[in-house]
Amino acid sequence: MTVIRKEADPQFRAGSYARAWATIDLQALHANLALVRTTSPACSLVVVVKANAYGHGLIAVAGALRTQLRGKDCFGVATIDEALALRRAAITEPVLLLEGFVTAQELALVVSHGFHFVIHSLYQLEILQAYFAANDDSRSLNIWLKVDTGMHRLGLNETDFVTAWQTLRGLPRVNSIVVMSHFACADDPQSPVTERQIASLQDTLAHAGVLEGGCELSLAASAAILIWPHTHFQWLRPGIMLYGGSAIIGENAIDRGLLPVMTLRSRIIAIKTVAPGEFIGYGATYVCEQEHRIAVVSIGYGDGYPRHAPNGTPVLIHSGLAERAVVKQAVLTGRVSMDKITVDLSGCDEAAIGDEVILWGDGLPADEIARRCGTIAYELFCQVTSRVHYVYV
């Protein structure tokens, strides 16, 4: 199957005239979700597709993964706009709003579309009670209560949780309540913070009189799914691991059996020889100590490739026909510009104009590129821009 992003020329095919394209491997996506299942087969899943499915395409990814949802599984999004986009695309599976609603108008939309939602602050509870008082709508609601166990972003403190829990338990139209929290340091297996957060949640539940097993819990996102199995409880929330990125400090996702889903590609559009003492790129920051054969590749920060990628950041060059391609590693030389990068072809004698260049993905982990750039794979994926063609295979 090949699906082309809306903005792309409908005649586009990867390998023809595209200057930059991202191949999204749906088989890898399915395999990564299947791996999540193996960690705790009895758990329900929130399949997180927020932020345009981490830059992979909201509708295409949800459409591909919906067949793997079962039981109480749902999709997780950050905003109502994302949830409504799924409904407009005829994706009817349950959708959880991870940030809940902000206004009464948003709540009315949430209820009318049957979205599940998070309550993280008492003002939302007040809006919900006012809605019940003003409307005879009999539809039941699926609510998630978020507890702040130490991250101090969203979530109820212990006292507010008791108020919210008791209030919601007394409302007849509340169908289910899942208690959730979010870990700050689950990506670090040596950090004591995760255990402190678990203890904080247990104290909060005890203070509210919630006995062990008295509610369903969701604590584990990608990092905790992989390295904190005692945090799995009833619900898992896989995000970056679905897309073949690592959530664990210092690791590449492939080391955990996860497959890269996005491969970002471009091509060589020029080759030149630069003499010793000459510089390459903006700011003259790279000066050749010896003669260099340089390739110009048609991708830059205007396409989402990070401007701060340093000299020495690797790329892969595929020379020759696909079935007999010679694959060599080359390295970034000179600053990234808006539309182009330059790479050193030392050791890549076969390289020629038109050759495909892989920036990350198949054979070159995004996690590795992210580390070179001082960031995380999440950001690389999310920053790919609309002028990159997307091909789903």
N, C-alpha and C positions, 0 to 999 in steps of 0.2 A: 504494500500500500504506500502510495506517495501522496501526502497532503502538503499543499504549499501555503505558506502564510499569506494572509489576505493582501498584504502590501506588495507581494512579489508579482513579477510578470508571469502570467499564466502559462507562458511557453517555457518557463525556466526548467532546466534539469541540471542537477549538480554535475559538474565536469564539462559543461558547455561553455557559456560565457559569463557565468557568475563570478563576481570578484571576491565575494566572501559568503560562506554558507555554513549553516549548522545542521548536521545530521542528527536526528533524534531517533535513537534505537529503541523501538517499542518492545522488542523482545527482551532487551536488557532491563527495561522498566518493569516488565512482568516478572522477570527473574528476581529483581531486587525486592519486590513486594512479597514474592514467595519465600525469600529468605527471612523477611520479617516474621512471617507466619511460623517458621520453624523455631523461633526463639521462645515462643509461648503460644502454642496452637490454640489454647482455649480462650485467649484474649480477643476482645473486640478491638477494631482499629479505627482511628481517625486518620484517614489518608490525607496528608496535608498538601494542598494544591494552591496555597496562597501565593501572592506575588507572581502571578502568571505561571503557577507551577514552578516556582524557583527559576523563572526565565525560560522554561521549556515549552510553554504554551498551555494555558489553562484548559481550554476546551478539548484540545487534542489529547492531553494527558488524562483528563477525567474521562473522556470518551473511551480511551484505551483501557483504563483500570476499572471501570464500572463493573465489568464482568467478573472481576475478582473479589468484589465486595460480597459479604455474606452476613446473615444474621442482623446484628445491630450496627454493623459498620457504617461509617459515614465519611463524607469529604469534609476537610477542615479548611476554612478560608478566614481571612482577617477582616474583610469588609462586606457590607451589604451589596455593594456594586459587584463584587466577585461572585457572591451567592446568586444574585439576579442573573448574571451572565450565564451561569450554569443552567438555570431554569429556562432562559431564552434559547439555549442550545438543546432543550428537551432532555436534559440530564435530570432525572426525577429522583435519584437516590437521596437519602437524607444529607443535609448540609449543616455543619456546625459553624456558627459565627464565633470565632475565638476571642474577639474583643467585644462581643455582645452588641447592644444598641446604646445610643446616646440620648435620643429624643423620643417623645411619644409617637411622633410620625414614623420614626424608624421601627419602633416596636410594632406598630400596626402592620407595616410591611412584613416584618418577621413572622407575625402570627398568620397573616393571610397566606403566606407561602409555606408555612409549616416548617420554617427553619428551626433547628435547635440553637440555643444561644447560651453564652456565658454571662453570669452576673459576677462582677468583681468589685462592685461598690454599692453602698446602700442607696445612692440616688437612683440607681436602676430599679431597686426593689420598690421604691416609692412610685416610680413611673408605672411599674407593673401592677401595683395595687390600685392605682388610679384607673388604669386601663380596665381591670376587672370590674371596678365599681361603675364604670361608664358604658360597658359593653356586655351584651348577653351572649357573646360568642362562646359556644360550647366546646370549641376545639381544645384538645388537651395539649399541654406544653411539655417539652423535654428541655430541662434546664441543667446547666453545669454551674456549680458554685466554685469560684476560684479563691484559694487561700494563699495569702502571702506568707510563705514559710521562711523568708529571709532575703529573697532577691530584691524586694522593695521596688517592684515595678507595678504591675497590676495585682490585685488580690485583697481579700478581706483580712483584717486582723482578727485575733481570737474572739474578741468581744462582738465585733460586727458579724462574724460567721455565726455565732450562736443566735443572734437576732434573725439573720437571713434564713438559717436552717429551720428554726422554729416557725417562722412566718410561712415559708414555702410548704412545710409539712402540713400546715393547716389550710392550704388552698386546694379546693377540690379539683381544679382544672390542671393541676400539676401532675403530669403522668409519671415522670421520672426525674431523679436528681443524681447527677454524678459529681463527686467532689474531686477537684483537680488542683494541682500546683505545678510550678515550673522550677527546674533546677538551674542554679547559676553556674555550677562548676562540674557538671556531670561529664564534661569532656576531659577531665583530669582524674584518672583513676587513683591518684595519690592524695587528692584533696579531701580533707575532713568535712567540708561544707555539706556535701550530699547527705551524709549520715545525720548531721545536725538538722537539716531541713526535714528529713523523714521523722525525726523525733519531734520537731515542732508541729508537724501535721498531726501526729498521734496525740500530742498534748491538746491541740485544738479540738480534735474529735472527742476526746475524753471530756473536755470542759463542756462540750455541747451535749454530752450524754449519749453520744453515738457509740454503741458497742462494736467490738471487732466484728467485721462482716455486716455491719448495719447499713452500709452504703457501698456503692461501687466507686472505685478510686482510679484516677488517671494521673500518673506522675511521669512516666517514662516517654521522652522523645528519643530521637535517634541515638544519642550517646548512651543514655541509660538503657535503651533496648539492648545495646551490644555489650555493655560492661557492668551494668548494675542489675542483674536479673531479679534480685529480691524486691525491686521497685516496680515490677510489671503489674501486679494486682490484676484488675479486670480490663483495663483499657491501655493500649499503646498508641502513641502519636508519631508515627514515622514521617520525617520530613526529608532532610538532605540525603539520607541513606537511600531513599527511593531513586534519587537521581545520580547515584554513584559517586557522591562526595563524602568525605570523612567528617564525622562530628567529633573525632577524638584527637587530642593534641598529639602532633608528631607522626600521625599515621596517614597512609594512603588508603582510600576505601577498598582498593583491590586486595589489600592484605586481609580484609575481613570477608572476602568472597563477593563483594559488591562489584557490579559491572558499570563502566562509564555509559551514561545515556546520551549526553551531548558530546559530539566531536565538532569543534570549531575549525573550519578549514578556509584557506585562501589559496592564492597562487602567486608564483613568481612572475612579475611583469617587466623586469629589467635585470640585467647582470652587467657589472662593470668592474674594472680593475682600478684600485686606488693605490697610489704610490706611497712609499714611506714618508712620514712627516705630514701627510695630508690628513684632514679630519673628515668625520662622517656625521651628518645630521645637525639639528638645531643646537646652538650653544657651543658647537665645536668641542663637545665634551669627550669625544673619542678620537684620539690621534693615533694613526697607524704607525707602529714601530717597524713594520716590514710591509711589503706589498701584500694587499688583500684583494681577493676576489669576493665581491659583495653582491648579494641578491636583494632586490627591492621587492617586497611582498605587499600585496594590495589589501592591507587591513591596518587599522589604527584605532586610536581612542574614540573616533567617531563611530566605530563599529562595536565598541565595548572592550577592546583589548586595552589593558591597563596602561595608562601613560607612564606610571612609575615603575614599570617593569625594568629591571636593571640590566646592564650589559652582562652577558653570559646566560640569560634566560633561554632555555632550550626550545627549539621547534623541531619537527620532523619533516624532512623533505622526501617526497615520493617521486622518484625519477623513472621514466619509462612507462610502458603499458601496465595497467593495473595488475594483470595476472603475472607479470614478470618484473614488477616494480622493485627498484633498489631503494631501500629506506635508510636514510642517513640522518644523524642528528647534527643540526647546526645551532649557532647561538646568536642571540640578539647583539647587535653592535651599533651603538649610537642611540639617541633618544627616539622614543615612539612619537610619531606625529599623528595628525588627525586621520589620515587616510593610508598611511604607509608605515612599515617598519623596514629596517635593513638588517640582514643577517650575514655572518661571516661564512663563506663556503669552503673554508679550509677542510680538506678531507672529503669534500662532496664534489668530486670532479665530474660526476655524471649529471649534475644539476643543470637544467636548461629552462629557458623561458617557457611559461605555461605549466611547469610542474606544480603539483599540489603540495601545499604546506599545511601541516596540522599544528594548531596552536595549543590545543589541549584536547584530551579525550582518548581515542583509541591509540594505545601505545605510549601515551604521555599524560599521566594523571593530572587532572585539574588541581588536585591538592598540592602537587609539587610546584606547579606554576604559582599557585596562591602563596605558598611559603616564600618563594623567591621575591614576590611582590609585597610581602608583609601584610597579607590579607587572608581571606578564607574563600573556599570554593563557592560558598553561597553568593558572595559578592560578584565573583567572576560570572557566574551563571546569570544573575539578575541584571547585570549591566550590559549584556548583549543588546544592541539597539535594533530598531525596526528596519534598518537598511540591510541587515543580514538576512538572507533567505533561509527559511526553515524547511527542511525536508524530513518527513516522518516515514521511516521504513521499518 
